[in-house]
Amino acid sequence: MITEEELLLRMKPGCICKGIKLHIILKAIEDGATSFEEIAKITGIGGGSCKSKRCGEKVALLLKESLHHPDKKTSPP
């Protein structure tokens, strides 16, 4: 059964321009992606009209958090 937190992550935007949800980005980080470029290649984010301004900031925060807490599951900003 899906938890409330997982349900909320499935609804939150990760890349507004491309319509990619936050949980997809988090999964890429959990699976080992360590840069925006890797995450963009895996998820398809970053090629929208804002040229990565919105999702780029979000990904930078998520990557920073994952580096400081490698044993903890990444949480949204």
C-alpha positions in Angstrom: 0.0 0.0 0.0 1.3 3.5 -0.9 2.0 5.8 2.0 0.7 9.4 2.2 4.2 10.8 1.7 4.6 8.7 -1.5 1.3 9.8 -2.8 2.2 13.5 -2.2 5.5 13.0 -4.0 3.7 11.5 -7.0 1.6 14.7 -7.2 4.4 17.3 -6.7 6.0 18.7 -9.8 9.7 18.1 -10.4 10.0 19.7 -13.9 7.0 21.9 -14.6 7.9 22.5 -18.2 8.1 18.8 -19.1 5.4 17.6 -16.7 7.8 15.3 -14.8 6.9 14.6 -11.2 9.3 14.9 -8.3 9.2 11.2 -7.3 10.9 10.4 -10.7 13.8 12.8 -9.9 14.1 11.4 -6.4 14.2 7.8 -7.8 17.1 8.8 -10.1 19.0 10.2 -7.2 18.3 7.1 -5.1 19.5 4.9 -8.0 22.8 6.7 -8.0 22.6 9.8 -10.2 25.0 12.4 -8.9 24.6 15.4 -11.3 21.9 17.4 -13.0 23.1 16.0 -16.4 22.7 12.4 -15.2 19.3 13.1 -13.8 18.2 14.9 -16.9 19.3 12.0 -19.1 17.4 9.5 -17.0 14.2 11.5 -16.4 13.9 13.9 -19.3 13.9 17.0 -17.2 15.7 20.2 -18.3 14.7 20.7 -21.9 11.7 22.9 -21.3 10.9 26.5 -21.9 12.6 27.7 -18.6 15.9 26.1 -19.7 16.3 24.3 -16.4 16.0 27.4 -14.1 13.2 25.9 -12.0 14.1 22.2 -11.9 17.8 22.9 -11.9 17.6 24.7 -8.5 15.4 21.9 -7.1 17.8 19.2 -8.3 20.8 21.1 -6.9 19.1 21.1 -3.4 18.2 17.5 -3.6 21.7 16.5 -4.6 23.2 18.6 -1.9 20.9 16.9 0.7 21.7 13.5 -0.6 25.5 14.1 -0.3 25.1 15.3 3.3 22.9 12.3 4.2 23.9 9.4 2.0 22.2 6.8 4.2 18.9 8.7 4.4 16.3 8.5 1.7 16.1 11.8 -0.2 13.3 14.0 0.8 11.8 16.9 -1.2 12.9 20.5 -0.6 
